[in-house]
Amino acid sequence: MTTIAVLLAAVAALGNAFGAHLQHGAVHATISDRKLGVRSQLRLVGNSRWLLGLICLGGGTVLHALSLGLAPLTVVQPLGVLALPLTVLLNSRDSGLGLDKLPRSSVLAALAITAGVSAFVFLAVRSATPTSVSPQAAGTAIELVTVAVLAIGLIGLLSSGSMRCIAYASGCAVAYGLVSLLLRAVSQQVTSGQLADIELWLLLGMGVSVLIGGWLLQHAYASGPPDLVVACLTVIDPLVAVGLGIGLLGEADAVGPWTAVAEGVCAAVACAGVFALARYHPDNRGSGAHTVAPDGSDRRVTSVDSS
């Protein structure tokens, strides 16, 4: 079952990568001044590129939900990192750079993120213990995540540039980490045939978390490049989910001290990669300006020194 769950989670990550790429292009095509108000968000609903991205993200969510019902949270959730390399490829194509022209610092940052989370998954697969999600654990998770999202959202409001992008994307990732825990609770009841026992407040909690996370995600798209957004999601989301799995569900009760230390190192490497990507990303170093092509994709216009 774990192998099937890993495959489903991997395909879900690909859907999330394409969805992020499409929606990022749609946001910049629709909101040229990078201000995402209520009217601008309503215009996004009529953008076919944004809707196609929503379909990709929805498909990824469904597959991810199925995988959560087959394997521990600490195994499935980190696999979302697979979306990052594909997003980097898509963004480099639209920016006109090409892989051979990408800054080495950006490539190394993406590799650090991918390697850190991938190693974390390898360690988690060997030691994680499947557990059930109790109503008490789900309620505590909702309380913790609510406080965290409010705090991170405030940071986003008070910051600018790449820090605002990181804050909004991180807030989205925290909300989605909660969704994964609640999805696991519902998936366990569905796969065990206990449909009549599904708590409606779990579904409500998932719906609210998805809406809030999606709102923060669009603001992150409007504040920075798509690969930086996906980097935050693929690192913060699994860290939150794993933290909830360890702290509330006891999925790491069988983890030895050395394995725990190794997992901590892997998480630190992945987080360092996110901040390095934010600092050295071409979009944040003045190496070019973004324009929006008629098809809604981002294009880079490199300035030429006439002197």
Sequence and secondary structure as in RCSB ss.txt:
>XXXX:A:sequence
MTTIAVLLAAVAALGNAFGAHLQHGAVHATISDRKLGVRSQLRLVGNSRWLLGLICLGGGTVLHALSLGLAPLTV
VQPLGVLALPLTVLLNSRDSGLGLDKLPRSSVLAALAITAGVSAFVFLAVRSATPTSVSPQAAGTAIELVTVAVL
AIGLIGLLSSGSMRCIAYASGCAVAYGLVSLLLRAVSQQVTSGQLADIELWLLLGMGVSVLIGGWLLQHAYASGP
PDLVVACLTVIDPLVAVGLGIGLLGEADAVGPWTAVAEGVCAAVACAGVFALARYHPDNRGSGAHTVAPDGSDRR
VTSVDSS
>XXXX:A:secstr
 HHHHHHHHHHHHHHHHHHHHHHHHHHHHH TTS   HHHHHHHHT HHHHHHHHHHHHHHHHHHHHHTTS HHH
HGGGGGGHHHHHHHHHHHHHT  GGGS HHHHHHHHHHHHHHHHHHHHHHHH       HHHHHHHHHHHHHHHH
HHHHHHHH  HHHHHHHHHHHHHHHHHHHHHHHHHHHHHHHTT GGG  HHHHHHHHHHHHHHHHHHHHHHHHS 
HHHHHHHHHHHHHHHHHHHHHHTT TTTT  HHHHHHHHHHHHHHHHHHHHHHHH GGGTTS EEEE TTS EEE
E      
